[in-house]
Amino acid sequence: MTNLGHDAKQIAYRDARSGGNYDGIWQNVGKCVFCDLRDKYILREENGIALTITLFAYIDGHLMIVPRRHVESPKEFTPEEWETVRKFMYLAKKMIRQAHGIKGVQFVQKDGVAAQSTVGHIHYHAIPFDSPDLSTWHFRKLANTPLQNVAVYKKLGKKIDELAQKYDEKYKEQTVTSSTDPYEFDWADLAFGSKKPLNELNATFIAAPRQISTKRFTQLVKTYLPKGNIVLGLAKEKFVDGFDDQPQFVMLQAADVQKIIDKVNVASPKHKIYTLRYAQRDAQFIFQKVNFAQVILVNGSWHRSFHTRPEYYTLTSRNIPFSMVSPFTSEDEAREYEAAIMPAVQQFIKPPTGVLTDVQMLAVAKQAAAGSFATDYQTGVALGKPTKNGYTLLATTYNKVVPFQTYAMHYGALREKHLSPPNDINFYDANHAEIMLIITAAAQGIDLTGTTLFINLLPCPACARMFCQTPIAEFVYSIDHSDGYAFDLLTKAGKKVRRLV
């Protein structure tokens, strides 16, 4: 064994599990570590899937298979990604045998925090198996015979059929045949072939936008069509990636604007509107391979601040001009949209009733976060009154964009205008969920004494200082923030603070 990499940091990685330090490390990471894979640890990468070593190995030779994009469930994989995972499982087994002389390999995927997964980003462990001591199972005395287990699941027959149908509708890869319409493209047809048909257009590319009105689309066409051809991106997904099922983040679909496109293409003698259908995850690769004259990005059409995403670095490295524009024709339309969509949003985040467990309360907080229109991060709070059997829900809030929810979409997000780094707390478009909780409690006369606050993201330093001056007794969170500043401060203020995963 060579001495390469035996600095203090590498030794800390090596000894984290055997030395019992791993829990203290992962509980204080305020980001998704698998969204920031380091190339120096990656052994092979294909189709957005990385075969990499793990920093915190169970055993020498431990490998992992990780998608680059943030995927939380296998159901989100494309067929190409699934095939690459399968290929890398084969390679991992062969590599472990060649490098370590171990024939046995366990492939493990922990699905969610209930299965002790410490990172939500899906990953597959390829663990060399040389002795049973590494994964000893503690078998339990069973209540059911095999046939009784069959009976339990067969009772769910109708429900299983419904779930299978829901999966087909929501996740099944859309089969698209090559279009004979000269104005329609599909990235599936172009990805591994010539990009010449698109490059020859020298077009303005409107990257797949969130839902916009026909009036706004007409406005965009009148702005950019006189300058040249337009390629309109159309997402294959119904919602903005990262905001699944949230009513305020529906993507524009072809049917919404097809009549306008057809009318323009008949009437315009020189420039035309083309469409390009693609999965949102492919935007980065489209920007890499196609020479657009300029790119137009409609605010509210992506998750996280754009300048922290790979698409930003691709555009800037290729010197492709890009502009961010509003999805609305005016502030009046922005406000009208908020008023029209909020009933659906409120219904989507509607909490359950009755006495709730701490796990359920934290789930309520996470669900409440989906009421926010903030695209950089959605934070949710659930305030509970402890009871004998759990908690009574008193209020829920989320980080609310002000002065109205569509303000940042219309005028542009402050974080993006200032290229604010991920941990910068100076530029916000929203009142923090914690602030909204205090405002709500004051407005509704809720007594905070002895209550428990559940939040998906540990409060920032400013909110932590505020909470020190409240009678809230306990804080429960799932994701860390600011290196645990709030944990230390609130604890010193006599509050109970715990992380629930």
Beta strands, then each sheet from edge to edge (+ up, - down):
strand 1: 42-46
strand 2: 49-53
strand 3: 63-67
strand 4: 105-108
strand 5: 124-128
strand 6: 184-186
strand 7: 204-206
strand 8: 230-235
strand 9: 273-278
strand 10: 294-298
strand 11: 322-325
strand 12: 355-356
strand 13: 380-386
strand 14: 391-398
strand 15: 400-401
strand 16: 430-431
strand 17: 452-457
strand 18: 474-479
strand 19: 496-499
sheet 1: 1+ 2- 3+ 5- 4+
sheet 2: 6+ 9+ 8+ 7+ 10+ 11+
sheet 3: 12+ 14- 13+ 17- 18- 19-
sheet 4: 15+ 16-
end
